[in-house]
Amino acid sequence: VHPRKFQQTAGIILSIVPIILILLTNIWILFIAGSYTRKRTGRGGPKRSAVTMVACICWAFLLSWTPFLAIWICDLCHIKVPPICITIAEHAITINAVINPVIYTATNNTFRVFLIGL
């Protein structure tokens, strides 16, 4: 086995396994959150708010990191990626860092009151 080919194959495997685990874990969390909110009728209270917050954060993570991880895999496979795609992926990650506090503020009343009090 050629050492460079082995290194490339190992790199792809070692990057795809964590990506798949992260995606499956987030999808599982979203599934649990969705089934929890379907079981609850009416106002759900703080638990419903927490489930909504977790679901929003998981979706934001999935939507913002998937392009970057796809480009990373393409780079490992030596597939040429247009520069605009790289720029979009980098900005998506930055947007995720900005969106998380907004999600916390929008879904958590205690956090919102604390921020207003500052």
Order of alpha helices (4+ residues) and beta strands (2+ residues): alpha-alpha-alpha-alpha
